[in-house]
Amino acid sequence: MNNGQQFRPVPGVLGDSGPAQATPLAAFDREDLIERMMGSDGLARQIVDSFIKYIPRQLAALAEAIERSNTEQTRALAHKIKGSAANVSAVALAQAASVIEVAARRGDLTGVLKGFSELCVECERTRSELANFLTSPVAPASVL
C-alpha cells in the first residue's frame, strides 16, 4: 500500500550500479530533506538529531564487523547506514556506505577497508553539515 505516494530515490545513491560521479556529492541536501518531510523544518531537525545520536554506534559496529572479516555482517551494517544516511539526505555518506555494501557482498575485504576509510571521511563531513543545520535559524513553514 503506497497511499498514492511514489517511491523517490535519493539522488546519488545508486547501489551497486550506475555511472561514476563526476563531481563530489553533497554531504547534506537540506532542501531535499525538508521537501521529503513535507516542508516541516522541525521534523527534519528531529530526524537529523536522532541520526547524529545513532550513527556513532553504527560506525563502531561496522568497524568491529570489518575487524572480524565478517562480510555478511559488514554488508548488513553498511546497508543499514546507507538507508539511515539516505533518510536524512546525507547523499555522499549513503554512497560511501553503498560502496562498502557492494564490496562486502563480493567478499572484497580490500574494497571494504578502502570504502570504510572513505566512509569515515564522509561521516565527519556530514556530521559537520548536520550540526550546522541544527544550529541554523528555523526556516518558516512552507505552504503546500
Backbone as a chain_set.jsonl record, in Angstrom:
{"seq": "MNNGQQFRPVPGVLGDSGPAQATPLAAFDREDLIERMMGSDGLARQIVDSFIKYIPRQLAALAEAIERSNTEQTRALAHKIKGSAANVSAVALAQAASVIEVAARRGDLTGVLKGFSELCVECERTRSELANFLTSPVAPASVL", "coords": {"N": [[0.854, -1.175, 0.0], [0.721, 2.112, -0.991], [-0.377, 4.575, -0.494], [-0.812, 6.484, -2.478], [1.614, 7.728, -2.796], [4.681, 8.045, -4.514], [7.606, 6.084, -4.922], [10.653, 7.647, -4.416], [13.863, 7.845, -5.232], [16.839, 8.76, -3.438], [18.875, 11.25, -4.751], [21.982, 10.323, -6.23], [22.474, 8.04, -4.752], [23.195, 5.072, -5.708], [23.372, 2.369, -5.347], [24.618, -0.774, -6.358], [25.208, -0.264, -9.003], [25.471, 1.93, -11.824], [26.352, 5.191, -13.148], [29.65, 6.585, -12.648], [30.344, 9.218, -10.352], [30.909, 12.476, -11.467], [31.31, 14.871, -10.194], [31.855, 15.832, -6.779], [29.607, 14.482, -4.377], [27.002, 16.049, -2.487], [27.36, 16.596, 1.003], [25.154, 16.941, 2.593], [21.831, 17.448, 1.79], [19.875, 19.837, 2.345], [17.487, 21.059, 1.354], [16.273, 18.928, -0.004], [15.786, 17.157, 2.135], [13.967, 18.64, 3.744], [11.891, 18.926, 1.933], [11.179, 16.238, 1.643], [10.202, 15.856, 4.155], [7.794, 16.959, 3.997], [7.862, 19.752, 4.028], [8.331, 20.422, 6.661], [10.417, 21.903, 8.731], [10.948, 21.553, 11.422], [10.402, 18.81, 11.882], [12.352, 17.74, 10.212], [14.63, 18.545, 11.607], [14.353, 17.03, 13.954], [14.668, 14.442, 12.951], [17.29, 14.59, 11.964], [18.677, 15.118, 14.346], [18.244, 12.706, 15.733], [19.603, 10.973, 13.996], [22.271, 11.88, 14.241], [22.799, 11.092, 16.84], [22.561, 8.362, 16.572], [24.314, 7.362, 14.584], [27.121, 7.094, 15.423], [27.198, 4.691, 16.956], [26.505, 2.816, 15.028], [28.643, 3.045, 13.241], [30.73, 2.141, 14.87], [29.934, -0.516, 15.273], [30.096, -1.403, 12.635], [32.854, -1.103, 12.151], [33.812, -3.03, 13.92], [32.746, -5.381, 12.791], [34.116, -5.383, 10.373], [36.736, -5.629, 11.296], [36.644, -8.215, 12.251], [36.446, -9.519, 9.887], [33.954, -10.25, 8.95], [32.008, -10.606, 6.475], [29.254, -10.773, 5.852], [27.904, -9.563, 8.04], [29.125, -7.082, 7.85], [28.174, -6.239, 5.345], [25.406, -6.079, 5.916], [25.34, -4.111, 7.956], [26.471, -1.926, 6.6], [24.493, -1.555, 4.71], [22.378, -0.772, 6.352], [23.404, 1.648, 7.376], [23.597, 3.053, 4.992], [20.869, 3.337, 4.318], [19.944, 4.825, 6.525], [21.461, 7.159, 6.247], [20.525, 8.03, 3.77], [17.922, 8.615, 4.503], [18.206, 11.014, 5.865], [19.022, 12.638, 3.897], [21.758, 12.622, 3.44], [23.708, 12.435, 1.179], [26.349, 11.827, 0.119], [27.429, 10.285, 2.177], [25.654, 8.124, 2.217], [26.241, 7.06, -0.299], [28.933, 6.326, 0.1], [28.598, 4.324, 2.02], [27.224, 2.515, 0.468], [29.213, 1.652, -1.287], [30.781, 0.104, 0.434], [28.919, -1.843, 1.124], [28.536, -3.168, -1.346], [31.153, -4.089, -1.86], [31.504, -5.815, 0.326], [29.506, -7.687, -0.199], [30.633, -8.9, -2.391], [32.765, -10.078, -1.207], [35.128, -8.718, -1.037], [37.543, -7.738, 0.781], [39.601, -5.869, 0.757], [38.471, -3.806, -0.734], [36.401, -3.204, 1.029], [37.827, -2.183, 3.235], [39.044, 0.079, 2.073], [36.732, 1.445, 1.352], [35.656, 1.872, 3.91], [37.425, 3.673, 5.004], [36.902, 5.924, 3.397], [34.223, 6.25, 4.09], [34.439, 7.068, 6.761], [35.637, 9.589, 6.44], [33.599, 10.893, 5.012], [31.607, 10.731, 6.916], [32.454, 12.472, 8.943], [32.423, 14.896, 7.527], [29.723, 15.016, 6.935], [28.574, 15.041, 9.531], [29.421, 17.548, 10.403], [28.059, 19.257, 8.611], [25.415, 18.587, 9.251], [25.312, 19.357, 11.926], [25.601, 22.105, 11.59], [23.181, 22.608, 10.303], [21.375, 22.007, 12.381], [21.916, 24.086, 14.148], [21.279, 26.306, 12.741], [19.025, 29.048, 11.894], [15.531, 28.392, 12.232], [13.67, 27.519, 9.43], [10.899, 29.211, 7.925], [7.656, 27.702, 7.863], [6.686, 25.991, 4.954], [4.229, 26.627, 2.466], [2.008, 24.302, 1.349]], "CA": [[0.0, 0.0, 0.0], [1.594, 3.263, -1.078], [-1.131, 5.791, -0.165], [-0.695, 7.456, -3.55], [2.955, 8.296, -2.869], [5.583, 7.307, -5.363], [8.967, 5.917, -4.443], [11.561, 8.631, -5.0], [15.192, 7.571, -4.709], [17.68, 9.899, -3.083], [19.859, 11.438, -5.817], [23.363, 9.97, -5.943], [22.595, 6.745, -4.089], [22.95, 4.216, -6.852], [23.522, 0.954, -5.044], [25.811, -1.385, -6.921], [25.377, 0.013, -10.417], [25.208, 3.316, -12.18], [27.542, 5.911, -13.594], [30.523, 7.193, -11.647], [30.053, 10.627, -10.123], [31.938, 13.365, -11.984], [31.532, 15.897, -9.182], [31.592, 15.3, -5.442], [28.232, 14.548, -3.899], [26.78, 16.895, -1.322], [27.32, 15.894, 2.285], [23.801, 17.052, 3.117], [20.927, 18.202, 0.92], [18.862, 20.395, 3.245], [16.218, 21.269, 0.652], [15.672, 17.618, -0.25], [15.27, 16.625, 3.391], [12.765, 19.378, 4.152], [10.835, 18.551, 0.982], [10.742, 14.881, 1.989], [9.475, 15.97, 5.427], [6.589, 17.712, 3.644], [8.039, 21.155, 4.358], [8.471, 20.622, 8.1], [11.78, 22.106, 9.205], [11.019, 20.971, 12.765], [10.507, 17.356, 11.757], [13.674, 17.484, 9.643], [15.605, 18.694, 12.688], [14.22, 15.878, 14.847], [15.249, 13.29, 12.261], [18.744, 14.807, 11.939], [19.176, 14.952, 15.71], [18.265, 11.26, 16.001], [20.667, 10.389, 13.184], [23.562, 12.244, 14.842], [22.966, 10.262, 18.039], [22.528, 6.96, 16.169], [25.359, 6.945, 13.652], [28.384, 6.607, 16.016], [27.063, 3.274, 17.341], [26.515, 2.018, 13.807], [30.016, 3.034, 12.718], [31.516, 1.272, 15.748], [29.55, -1.894, 14.961], [30.654, -1.706, 11.316], [34.303, -1.273, 12.317], [34.015, -4.325, 14.574], [32.466, -6.436, 11.808], [35.234, -5.368, 9.418], [37.905, -6.165, 12.0], [36.465, -9.672, 12.335], [36.316, -10.009, 8.497], [32.618, -10.818, 8.81], [31.473, -9.885, 5.324], [27.788, -10.684, 5.88], [27.533, -8.522, 8.988], [29.607, -5.832, 7.263], [27.209, -5.878, 4.311], [24.139, -5.694, 6.541], [25.516, -2.832, 8.65], [26.652, -0.886, 5.583], [23.162, -1.332, 4.142], [21.632, -0.018, 7.364], [23.96, 3.009, 7.386], [23.19, 3.656, 3.72], [19.466, 3.725, 4.439], [19.828, 5.9, 7.514], [22.024, 8.367, 5.638], [19.577, 8.47, 2.735], [16.752, 9.185, 5.171], [18.484, 12.402, 6.258], [19.565, 13.289, 2.692], [23.221, 12.673, 3.517], [23.92, 11.726, -0.076], [27.708, 11.29, -0.014], [27.587, 9.231, 3.185], [24.898, 6.973, 1.719], [27.01, 6.483, -1.402], [30.118, 5.678, 0.676], [28.133, 3.08, 2.644], [26.87, 1.624, -0.633], [30.465, 1.071, -1.778], [31.148, -0.957, 1.385], [27.917, -2.904, 0.985], [28.827, -3.92, -2.567], [32.432, -4.786, -1.669], [31.278, -6.919, 1.267], [28.72, -8.7, -0.91], [31.567, -9.587, -3.288], [33.842, -10.669, -0.409], [36.314, -7.911, -1.323], [37.926, -7.086, 2.031], [40.408, -4.687, 0.431], [37.489, -2.783, -1.091], [35.699, -2.824, 2.258], [38.722, -1.313, 4.021], [39.146, 1.349, 1.361], [35.427, 2.089, 1.496], [35.465, 2.317, 5.293], [38.225, 4.896, 5.152], [36.115, 6.999, 2.761], [33.013, 6.43, 4.897], [34.805, 7.858, 7.939], [35.822, 10.968, 5.983], [32.27, 11.431, 4.692], [30.838, 10.854, 8.157], [32.86, 13.724, 9.602], [31.915, 15.995, 6.709], [28.267, 15.027, 7.107], [28.254, 15.492, 10.891], [29.632, 18.988, 10.44], [26.938, 19.887, 7.885], [24.178, 18.373, 10.015], [25.394, 20.216, 13.115], [25.298, 23.458, 11.113], [21.733, 22.645, 10.068], [20.668, 22.051, 13.664], [22.12, 25.364, 14.821], [20.829, 27.405, 11.877], [17.661, 29.507, 12.201], [14.448, 27.561, 11.714], [13.037, 28.085, 8.242], [9.443, 29.31, 8.05], [6.947, 26.585, 7.272], [6.281, 26.252, 3.569], [2.811, 26.421, 2.157], [1.912, 23.211, 0.372]], "C": [[0.898, 1.235, 0.0], [0.892, 4.578, -0.822], [-0.972, 6.872, -1.219], [0.679, 8.091, -3.678], [3.814, 7.421, -3.758], [6.935, 7.199, -4.691], [9.84, 6.928, -5.166], [12.937, 8.381, -4.431], [15.931, 8.861, -4.374], [18.731, 10.047, -4.176], [21.261, 11.037, -5.359], [23.54, 8.639, -5.249], [22.191, 5.696, -5.109], [23.001, 2.732, -6.534], [24.756, 0.394, -5.714], [25.931, -1.203, -8.43], [25.088, 1.485, -10.666], [26.488, 4.03, -12.521], [28.344, 6.465, -12.43], [30.186, 8.679, -11.533], [31.21, 11.481, -10.618], [32.278, 14.453, -10.979], [31.218, 15.308, -7.814], [30.12, 15.466, -5.056], [28.153, 15.464, -2.68], [26.788, 16.04, -0.061], [25.887, 15.859, 2.804], [22.989, 17.938, 2.188], [19.728, 18.661, 1.746], [17.494, 20.515, 2.563], [15.509, 19.947, 0.384], [15.063, 17.051, 1.03], [13.975, 17.332, 3.798], [11.599, 19.058, 3.21], [10.281, 17.177, 1.327], [9.998, 14.839, 3.317], [8.233, 16.849, 5.249], [6.66, 19.157, 4.114], [8.263, 21.443, 5.829], [9.938, 20.688, 8.512], [11.959, 21.447, 10.571], [11.168, 19.461, 12.737], [11.877, 16.977, 11.197], [14.742, 17.561, 10.733], [15.547, 17.52, 13.668], [14.885, 14.643, 14.241], [16.775, 13.397, 12.264], [19.335, 14.599, 13.325], [19.255, 13.466, 16.084], [19.392, 10.583, 15.249], [22.032, 10.656, 13.806], [23.833, 11.409, 16.092], [23.15, 8.788, 17.683], [23.793, 6.513, 15.435], [26.673, 6.501, 14.322], [28.329, 5.131, 16.422], [27.125, 2.369, 16.107], [27.912, 1.933, 13.2], [30.912, 2.121, 13.557], [31.207, -0.199, 15.464], [30.119, -2.317, 13.6], [32.158, -1.945, 11.412], [34.616, -2.632, 12.943], [33.788, -5.476, 13.599], [33.6, -6.526, 10.787], [36.473, -5.984, 10.051], [37.841, -7.687, 12.098], [36.366, -10.325, 10.95], [34.986, -10.715, 8.277], [31.896, -10.065, 7.685], [29.951, -9.768, 5.344], [27.32, -9.598, 6.854], [27.971, -7.142, 8.473], [28.618, -5.34, 6.218], [25.913, -5.363, 4.92], [24.246, -4.337, 7.245], [25.721, -1.68, 7.672], [25.315, -0.544, 4.942], [22.308, -0.468, 5.082], [22.098, 1.443, 7.416], [23.549, 3.744, 6.115], [21.746, 4.155, 3.801], [19.265, 4.874, 5.406], [20.336, 7.221, 6.948], [21.084, 8.91, 4.568], [18.348, 9.124, 3.364], [16.957, 10.625, 5.613], [19.113, 13.187, 5.103], [21.062, 13.548, 2.795], [23.742, 11.833, 2.353], [25.303, 11.082, -0.175], [27.955, 10.159, 0.982], [26.843, 7.964, 2.743], [25.656, 6.28, 0.591], [28.248, 5.754, -0.879], [29.734, 4.35, 1.338], [27.767, 2.056, 1.573], [28.11, 0.932, -1.203], [30.899, -0.085, -0.871], [30.197, -2.14, 1.243], [28.233, -3.793, -0.225], [30.122, -4.715, -2.416], [32.256, -5.985, -0.737], [30.494, -8.043, 0.599], [29.621, -9.532, -1.818], [32.691, -10.295, -2.526], [35.166, -9.95, -0.59], [36.716, -7.119, -0.075], [38.806, -5.86, 1.801], [39.49, -3.528, 0.07], [36.708, -2.294, 0.112], [36.552, -1.859, 3.072], [38.88, 0.055, 3.375], [37.84, 2.141, 1.503], [35.191, 2.615, 2.899], [36.252, 3.591, 5.564], [37.469, 6.098, 4.574], [34.841, 7.287, 3.565], [33.301, 7.297, 6.12], [35.003, 9.33, 7.58], [34.459, 11.611, 5.717], [31.42, 11.62, 5.948], [31.193, 12.143, 8.882], [32.337, 14.94, 8.847], [30.404, 16.141, 6.902], [27.884, 15.523, 8.494], [28.406, 17.002, 11.022], [28.467, 19.727, 9.774], [25.632, 19.747, 8.669], [24.16, 19.222, 11.282], [25.102, 21.66, 12.741], [23.805, 23.626, 10.866], [20.977, 22.794, 11.384], [20.814, 23.392, 14.377], [21.7, 26.562, 13.963], [19.416, 27.828, 12.272], [16.624, 28.571, 11.549], [13.807, 28.266, 10.528], [11.536, 28.178, 8.471], [8.785, 28.139, 7.339], [6.509, 26.943, 5.86], [4.8, 25.968, 3.408], [2.734, 25.365, 1.068], [0.787, 23.444, -0.581]], "O": [[1.739, 1.392, 0.885], [1.528, 5.627, -0.926], [-0.995, 8.058, -0.892], [0.897, 8.91, -4.571], [3.686, 6.197, -3.751], [7.361, 8.108, -3.979], [9.775, 7.051, -6.389], [13.175, 8.67, -3.258], [15.674, 9.913, -4.959], [19.414, 9.077, -4.504], [21.679, 11.364, -4.248], [24.665, 8.146, -5.163], [21.007, 5.46, -5.346], [22.693, 1.913, -7.4], [25.826, 1.0, -5.657], [26.69, -1.927, -9.074], [24.531, 2.182, -9.818], [27.58, 3.546, -12.225], [27.801, 6.774, -11.369], [29.791, 9.311, -12.512], [32.359, 11.252, -10.241], [33.42, 14.908, -10.923], [30.408, 14.388, -7.702], [29.487, 16.471, -5.377], [29.126, 15.624, -1.942], [26.292, 14.914, -0.053], [25.456, 14.864, 3.387], [23.409, 19.042, 1.841], [18.711, 17.973, 1.834], [16.474, 20.121, 3.128], [14.29, 19.851, 0.525], [13.95, 16.525, 1.01], [12.996, 16.677, 4.157], [10.455, 18.937, 3.65], [9.068, 16.967, 1.31], [9.248, 13.9, 3.581], [7.697, 17.403, 6.209], [5.659, 19.727, 4.546], [8.375, 22.607, 6.213], [10.611, 19.664, 8.627], [13.0, 20.85, 10.843], [11.968, 18.897, 13.484], [12.491, 16.011, 11.649], [15.652, 16.733, 10.774], [16.583, 17.069, 14.156], [15.575, 13.894, 14.932], [17.471, 12.418, 12.532], [20.384, 13.969, 13.462], [20.236, 13.03, 16.686], [20.069, 9.713, 15.796], [22.863, 9.751, 13.889], [24.982, 11.06, 16.366], [23.817, 8.05, 18.409], [24.279, 5.403, 15.651], [27.302, 5.576, 13.807], [29.308, 4.405, 16.25], [27.722, 1.293, 16.143], [28.318, 0.881, 12.704], [31.757, 1.409, 13.014], [32.114, -1.03, 15.419], [30.569, -3.452, 13.436], [32.675, -2.89, 10.816], [35.569, -3.302, 12.544], [34.556, -6.438, 13.584], [33.994, -7.621, 10.386], [37.177, -6.77, 9.416], [38.868, -8.363, 12.034], [36.22, -11.543, 10.849], [34.905, -11.669, 7.503], [31.262, -9.035, 7.912], [29.41, -8.758, 4.894], [26.439, -8.805, 6.523], [27.256, -6.156, 8.649], [28.26, -4.163, 6.203], [25.383, -4.337, 4.494], [23.341, -3.509, 7.139], [25.206, -0.583, 7.886], [25.036, 0.622, 4.662], [21.612, 0.448, 4.644], [21.279, 2.359, 7.491], [23.195, 4.923, 6.16], [21.451, 5.278, 3.392], [18.496, 5.795, 5.13], [19.721, 8.269, 7.143], [20.876, 10.12, 4.477], [17.8, 10.08, 2.815], [15.992, 11.382, 5.725], [19.668, 14.267, 5.308], [21.568, 14.558, 2.305], [24.155, 10.686, 2.522], [25.409, 9.905, -0.52], [28.624, 9.18, 0.652], [27.362, 6.857, 2.886], [25.705, 5.051, 0.535], [28.577, 4.673, -1.368], [30.464, 3.366, 1.227], [27.98, 0.858, 1.761], [28.056, -0.245, -1.56], [31.332, -1.13, -1.356], [30.623, -3.295, 1.243], [28.198, -5.019, -0.13], [30.183, -5.882, -2.802], [32.808, -7.054, -0.994], [30.788, -9.219, 0.81], [29.396, -10.73, -1.994], [33.479, -11.028, -3.124], [36.222, -10.523, -0.319], [36.29, -5.979, 0.109], [38.753, -4.91, 2.581], [39.702, -2.399, 0.514], [36.388, -1.11, 0.212], [36.058, -0.835, 3.545], [38.851, 1.076, 4.062], [37.854, 3.348, 1.744], [34.597, 3.678, 3.074], [35.784, 4.48, 6.276], [37.408, 7.158, 5.197], [34.436, 8.442, 3.698], [32.499, 8.161, 6.474], [34.585, 10.215, 8.326], [34.201, 12.735, 6.147], [30.618, 12.55, 6.033], [30.305, 12.833, 9.383], [31.864, 15.9, 9.456], [29.883, 17.251, 7.016], [26.97, 16.337, 8.629], [27.598, 17.655, 11.683], [27.955, 20.706, 10.316], [24.84, 20.687, 8.736], [23.115, 19.746, 11.667], [24.427, 22.368, 13.489], [23.232, 24.668, 11.184], [20.054, 23.601, 11.492], [19.927, 23.789, 15.131], [21.763, 27.704, 14.418], [18.691, 27.063, 12.909], [16.838, 28.042, 10.459], [13.448, 29.441, 10.601], [10.957, 27.321, 9.139], [9.295, 27.646, 6.333], [6.028, 28.047, 5.602], [4.215, 25.165, 4.134], [3.323, 25.517, -0.002], [0.556, 22.629, -1.474]]}, "num_chains": 1, "name": "protein.A"}
